[in-house]
Amino acid sequence: MYERIAAAAERLRGRANVTPVITSRYLNRKVNAEVFLKCENFQRVGAFKFRGAFNAMDRLSPEEKRRGVVTHSSGNHAQAVALVGRILDIPTTVVMPSDAPAVKRAATEGYGAKIVEYDPRTDTRESIAAGLRDRYGYTLIPPFDHPDVIAGQGTTALELSEQVGELDWLLVPCGGGGLLSGCAVGVKGRSPNCRVVGVEPTLADDATRSFYSGTLQSVSNPPTIADGTRTASLGALTFPIILKTVDDMVTVSESAIAKAVRFLFYRAKIVVEPSGVLGLSALLSGAVKASGRAGVILSGGNIDAKTMCDILSSNGDE
């Protein structure tokens, strides 16, 4: 997989943004470690998802590109596939729930994707996407459980290692596990002794339970503000990679997630969505007590105004 990630990095050169790494002396003192924040909120479409979507879609054959692709997502992956489709002139169809955030649907349509709406109370997005694939010959580009998507996401950690050198720790948000599995392989290719920790909300702890039990666990539409982690379970590909390469999994509370969003807004002057702050939340809450040089992936910045206002107006000690 490391070779796939290195190849993906070359494929993404000049296409994906080389996102900045920021530091904070205040944060370092607070957690007693040298922390490097990898800002994927400044990636194209505002999230790391562009990396995996581009890597997977660029590797399609000319005939596959001509026929088009289909995916299922209501968030960052939908926007990423739509934008890559526009860049590479690939027709894109995105299966989205009828209750998807209007701003995310508008952005996906704005990039040129065709939206197929479904009722999540009666249908599943996977079955609808599979039906469209079979009917029209589309290629399915799933949100996380695909080797080229995983490799693309892994370039995030590879790039961080190139920017700051060897790391002792890497904290990564976890939903379906594409980012976590790819980053674990990517960082250990450069820093073999780096301790990789996946972080998810306590309300959506399926990956943590899977990690400790060794058996794939699931969760149904968890009510967490970290909406990017509401996936039902890890994937058939991501789960075994995580078991093999990740050193630990931890969870953080909703209040800890909100606190990390506020910390970055007030202290670092950047906007990061709840799903994107999980690694920092683990440091600030003490769920992870890192030492030495610690990398933290801030995975995205797509947050609607109401959610951000609610978080900023809540009580906190930042």
C-alpha positions in Angstrom: 0.0 0.0 0.0 2.9 2.4 0.7 3.9 2.2 -3.0 0.4 3.0 -4.0 0.4 6.1 -1.7 3.8 7.3 -3.1 2.4 6.9 -6.7 -0.8 8.8 -5.7 1.4 11.6 -4.4 3.0 11.9 -7.8 -0.4 11.8 -9.5 -1.7 14.6 -7.2 1.3 16.8 -7.7 0.0 20.1 -9.1 -3.6 19.0 -8.8 -4.2 18.9 -5.0 -3.2 21.8 -2.8 -0.1 21.3 -0.6 -1.9 22.2 2.6 -0.1 24.2 5.3 1.1 23.0 8.6 0.6 25.4 11.5 1.9 25.4 15.1 1.0 27.1 18.3 3.3 27.7 21.2 0.3 28.0 23.5 -1.0 24.6 22.3 2.5 23.0 22.8 2.6 24.2 26.4 -1.0 23.1 27.0 -0.5 19.5 25.9 3.3 19.2 26.7 4.2 18.2 23.1 5.4 19.8 19.9 2.2 19.7 17.8 2.0 20.1 14.0 -1.5 20.7 12.7 -2.0 19.6 9.0 -4.7 21.9 7.6 -6.7 19.9 5.1 -9.5 22.5 5.6 -7.5 24.4 3.0 -7.6 21.5 0.5 -9.7 21.8 -2.6 -13.4 21.4 -1.7 -12.3 22.2 1.8 -11.4 18.6 2.8 -9.0 15.7 2.3 -11.6 13.9 0.2 -10.3 15.6 -3.0 -7.1 13.5 -2.7 -8.8 10.1 -2.8 -11.4 11.1 -5.4 -8.8 12.5 -7.8 -6.4 9.5 -7.4 -9.2 7.0 -8.1 -10.8 8.8 -11.0 -7.6 9.7 -12.7 -6.6 6.0 -12.8 -9.8 5.1 -14.8 -9.4 3.9 -18.4 -10.6 6.2 -21.2 -13.7 4.1 -21.7 -14.5 4.2 -18.0 -14.1 8.0 -18.0 -16.4 8.3 -21.0 -19.1 6.2 -19.3 -18.9 8.2 -16.1 -18.8 7.5 -12.4 -21.4 7.2 -9.6 -20.9 7.6 -5.9 -23.0 8.0 -2.7 -22.4 10.8 -0.3 -24.1 13.7 1.3 -20.9 15.6 2.1 -17.3 16.2 1.3 -16.8 13.1 -0.9 -19.8 14.1 -3.0 -18.2 17.5 -3.7 -14.8 16.0 -4.3 -16.1 13.5 -6.9 -18.1 16.3 -8.6 -15.1 18.6 -8.8 -12.8 15.9 -10.1 -15.4 15.1 -12.7 -15.3 18.6 -13.9 -11.5 18.8 -13.9 -11.1 15.5 -15.8 -14.3 15.8 -18.0 -15.9 12.7 -16.4 -19.7 12.7 -16.1 -20.6 12.2 -12.4 -23.7 11.1 -10.6 -24.1 11.4 -6.9 -26.7 9.6 -4.8 -27.7 12.0 -2.0 -30.4 11.7 0.7 -33.4 14.0 0.5 -32.4 15.5 3.8 -28.8 16.4 2.8 -27.7 19.9 3.8 -28.8 22.3 1.1 -25.4 24.0 1.0 -23.6 20.7 0.3 -26.1 19.7 -2.4 -25.8 23.1 -4.0 -22.0 22.8 -4.0 -22.1 19.4 -5.6 -24.5 20.5 -8.3 -22.4 23.6 -8.8 -19.4 21.4 -9.7 -21.6 19.8 -12.4 -22.7 16.5 -10.9 -26.2 15.0 -11.5 -28.0 14.4 -8.2 -30.1 11.3 -7.6 -32.2 11.9 -4.5 -33.5 9.1 -2.3 -35.5 8.8 1.0 -33.1 7.4 3.7 -36.1 6.1 5.6 -37.0 3.6 2.9 -33.9 3.1 0.7 -30.2 2.7 1.0 -27.7 4.8 -0.9 -25.5 1.8 -1.6 -28.3 -0.2 -3.3 -29.3 2.8 -5.4 -25.7 3.5 -6.5 -25.2 -0.1 -7.4 -28.4 -0.1 -9.5 -27.2 2.9 -11.4 -23.8 1.3 -11.9 -25.4 -1.8 -13.3 -27.9 0.0 -15.5 -25.6 2.6 -17.1 -22.2 1.1 -16.8 -20.9 3.7 -14.4 -17.8 3.1 -12.3 -18.5 3.2 -8.6 -16.2 5.5 -6.6 -17.1 4.8 -2.9 -16.3 7.3 -0.1 -13.6 5.2 1.6 -13.5 1.5 0.9 -11.5 1.5 -2.3 -7.7 1.0 -2.7 -7.1 4.1 -4.8 -9.2 6.2 -2.5 -7.3 5.0 0.5 -4.0 5.6 -1.3 -5.0 9.2 -2.1 -6.1 9.9 1.4 -2.7 8.5 2.6 -0.9 11.2 0.8 -2.0 13.6 3.6 0.3 12.0 6.1 3.1 11.5 3.5 3.0 15.2 2.7 3.0 16.1 6.4 6.1 13.9 6.9 7.8 15.7 4.0 7.0 19.1 5.6 8.0 18.5 9.2 10.2 15.3 9.3 9.8 12.3 11.5 6.9 12.1 13.9 6.5 10.3 17.2 2.7 10.5 17.1 0.0 11.0 14.5 -3.7 11.6 15.4 -6.3 11.1 12.7 -10.1 11.4 12.6 -11.9 8.2 11.8 -15.3 7.7 10.0 -15.2 4.9 7.5 -11.4 4.6 7.9 -10.1 5.7 4.5 -8.1 8.6 5.9 -6.9 6.7 9.0 -5.8 3.6 7.2 -4.1 5.5 4.4 -2.3 7.9 6.8 -1.2 5.0 9.1 0.6 3.3 6.1 1.8 6.6 4.8 3.4 8.0 8.0 5.0 4.7 9.0 6.7 4.5 5.6 8.6 7.6 6.8 8.5 7.3 10.6 8.3 3.5 11.3 8.1 4.1 15.1 5.4 6.7 14.9 2.4 5.8 17.1 -0.8 6.3 15.1 -4.1 6.9 17.0 -7.5 7.0 15.4 -10.1 9.3 17.0 -13.9 9.2 16.7 -16.8 10.5 18.7 -18.0 8.6 21.7 -21.5 8.6 20.1 -20.1 7.0 17.0 -17.6 4.5 18.5 -18.0 1.6 16.0 -14.4 1.7 14.9 -13.1 1.8 18.4 -15.3 -1.2 19.3 -14.2 -3.0 16.2 -10.5 -2.3 16.9 -10.6 -3.7 20.4 -12.9 -6.7 19.7 -11.3 -7.7 16.4 -14.8 -8.0 14.9 -16.4 -5.5 12.7 -19.0 -3.5 14.7 -21.6 -1.0 13.4 -23.6 2.0 14.5 -26.9 3.4 13.1 -27.0 7.1 12.3 -25.3 8.3 15.5 -26.4 11.8 16.7 -22.9 13.4 16.7 -22.1 16.9 15.5 -19.1 15.3 13.7 -21.3 14.4 10.7 -18.4 13.1 8.7 -18.1 10.2 11.1 -21.7 8.9 10.8 -20.7 6.0 8.6 -22.3 2.7 9.7 -18.9 0.9 10.0 -15.4 0.5 8.8 -15.0 -1.0 5.4 -13.9 -4.5 4.2 -10.6 -2.9 3.1 -10.0 -0.3 5.8 -10.7 -2.5 8.8 -7.9 -5.0 8.3 -5.4 -2.2 7.4 -6.4 -0.4 10.7 -6.0 -3.6 12.7 -2.5 -4.1 11.2 -1.1 -0.5 11.2 -3.0 1.6 13.8 -1.7 1.5 17.4 -4.7 2.8 19.3 -8.3 4.1 19.0 -9.9 6.6 21.3 -13.2 8.4 21.5 -14.0 12.0 22.5 -17.2 13.6 23.8 -19.4 16.1 22.0 -18.4 18.8 24.3 -14.7 18.0 23.7 -15.3 18.2 20.0 -17.0 21.6 20.3 -14.2 22.8 22.5 -11.6 22.0 19.9 -13.6 23.8 17.2 -13.6 26.9 19.4 -9.9 26.5 20.2 -8.9 26.6 16.6 -11.3 29.5 15.8 -10.1 31.7 18.7 -6.5 30.7 19.0 -5.4 29.7 15.5 -8.0 31.8 13.6 -9.1 29.0 11.4 -12.4 27.3 10.8 -12.4 23.5 11.1 -15.6 21.3 11.1 -16.4 19.0 14.0 -15.3 15.9 12.2 -12.0 17.6 11.4 -11.0 18.4 14.9 -11.2 14.9 16.5 -7.4 14.5 16.7 -6.9 17.8 18.4 -9.9 17.1 20.7 -8.2 14.0 21.9 -5.1 16.0 22.8 -7.0 18.8 24.5 -9.2 16.5 26.5 -6.4 14.2 27.6 -7.8 11.2 25.8 -4.3 11.0 24.3 -1.2 12.1 26.2 1.3 12.6 23.4 5.0 13.5 23.8 7.7 14.5 21.5 6.6 15.5 18.0 2.9 15.0 17.3 1.1 15.4 14.0 -2.6 16.1 13.9 -4.7 15.8 10.8 -7.4 18.6 10.6 -9.4 16.8 7.9 -11.8 19.5 6.7 -13.5 22.9 7.1 -17.0 22.5 5.7 -19.3 23.6 8.5 -22.6 25.3 8.0 -23.2 28.7 9.6 -25.8 27.6 12.1 -23.7 24.8 13.5 -20.6 27.1 13.8 -22.7 29.8 15.6 -24.1 27.2 18.0 -20.6 26.0 18.8 -19.1 29.4 19.3 -22.0 30.6 21.4 -21.8 27.7 23.8 -19.8 27.8 27.0 -16.1 27.2 26.9 -12.9 28.1 28.6 -10.9 29.1 25.5 
